């Protein structure tokens, strides 16, 4: 019986190409800002498909890393496997959400003359892929633009945040000297 399902799945995959989507957007944020947003796996608040992950803050993705995420669309935990990382340029992951479904996602960040280009590519494989693609397609189309907007918002917040001047070492030394001198005067006048 299992050979019947195996043949059926492979026969369908031979006749129907896997659903593929590639989405690009230009951003005014720098390539470094966008890359930091992509590799911060602990913060997926900007992602229209992912609600949260179990990645600790500050962990840098490396090939072979496996972590879990929770989907915004379905209350299920999905496993994500980091395939490739080219620092500052590319992050490729495989997502295993359900039996009969495998998703490959690639994030690419490139500097251009007009700004920074963010590319989000999705490829689904498996007998559930046509059904799942019909559900996630509108959300997948928003991932690149949401990523760019989140990086731009972060940059604006950093630019508008109040900046405190760096303390001058001579000023700190002068404060300690004044405190010490005041303490010395107080002890000599009291005694």
N, C-alpha and C positions, 0 to 999 in steps of 0.2 A: 504494500500500500504506500509506503514512503517513497518507493521509486516512482510511483505514479505522480505524486506531488512534486518530486524533484524534477521529473521530465516536464511537467506542466509549467513550473516556474522558469526553467531554462528555455523552454519553447517560447513562452511569452516574452522573455527578455531578448531573444534573438529578433523578434519581429517589431518590438517597440523600443525605440531608443530611450535611455533613462532621462527623466526630467532634469533639465539643466537650466539654471538661471544665472546670469552675470549682471551685476548692477554696479554702476560707477557714479561718483559724484566728485565735484571739485570743492575744495574747502579752503578757507582763508587761514585756517590753523596750520601751524608748522608741521612738518613730517614727524618731528620728535614728539610733539604733543599728541598727534594722532596715534603714533606707535605706542606711547605710554598708555593711552586709553585702550588699545587693542590687547596689550599684554597684561593689563590689570584684570586678571581673571576673577578676582574677588569682588569687583564692582561691575555688575552687568545691569545696573539700573537704567542705562540708556538702551539696552537691547530689547527689541519688540517681541522676541521669541523666548528669552530666558528670564526667569524671575530671580534666581539666586544660584550660587555655587557653593561647594564645600571647600573651596581653595582658601588657605589662610592669606591674609593681606600681606603683600610684598613678595609672594612667591613668583619667580620668573619662570615662564613656561619653557620647558626643554623637551626635545623628542623623547617619547616614551612615557610622559606624564599621563596618568589616568585620573580623572576627577569626575565628580557627579554634579549635575545641575538639575534644576526643576524648571519645567516648561511653564510659560504663562498660559498656554492654550489648554493643556491637559495636566491634571494633577499627578504627573508621574515623574519619577526620577530617571534621568537619562545619563548614560555613561559617555564621556568624551575622552578621546585618545589623541594626544598631540603627536602628529606625524612629522611635520617639518617646521623648523624655525630658522629664518634668515634674519638676524637682528636688524631692526630698522626697516625691513622690507616686507617680509612674508611670514604668515602664520597659517599653517594648514592643520586641520583637525578632522577626525572621523567621529561621527555621532551615532551611537547605538541606542535608539529609543525603544524599539519594539522588535520582536522576532519577525523576520521578513522585511526588514527595513534597515538600510545603511545610508548614512548621509555624509558626504564629504564637503567641508566648508573651507574656503580659502579667503583670507584677508590679505590684501596687498596695499602698501602705502608707497606712493611714488611722488617725488618732487617734480613739478613741471614749471614752465615759465608763467603759467596762468594761476598757479596755486598748487595745492597738494591734491593728488588724485587718490581717492579711496576706492578700491575694487573689492566687491563681495561676490564670491562665486559659490554656487550650491549645485551639487550633483547628488541625486537620489538613486539608489539601486534597491531592487527587491520587489516582490510581488505587491507590496502595499504602497509602493512609491507613487503610482498615479493618484490614489485616494489622498494620501498625505500631502502631495504637491498641490492638489486642488484646495486644500485647507490652508497651507502655510504660505502659498505664493504671495498674497498681498502683504504679509508681514515680512517675508524675505526681501521684498522690493524696497522696504523702508530701512533695512539694517544699515546700509552705507550712509544714507542721509542722516539717520539718527546718531550714528557714530560721529560724523562730521559736526553736527550741531552741538553734541555734548562736549567735544574738544574745544569748539569755539566759545561755548558758554564758560568753560573752565578758564580759558585764556582771558576772557573779559573780566571774570571775577578776580583773577590774579592782578590784572591791570588796574582795576578800580579799588582794590583793597587798600586800606590806609597803610602807608609805608612808614615805618619807624626808622629813624636814622641809626646807622650802626654806631655803637658806642665807641668813642675814641679811647684808646688805651691810656693816653695821657690824662684824659678826664677821669677815668676810673682810678688811676693812681692818685690824682689830686684829691678825690673824695676820700680814699683810704688814708691819705696823708693828713687831711683835715680832721678826720675822725680820731686818728691816733694822736695828733697834736692837741685836740680838745681834751682827750682822755688824760694826756700827760699834764696839761695845765690844771685840770680838775684835781688830780691826785696830788700835785705839788702845793696847790692852794689850800686843800683840806688838811693836809698833814703838816 
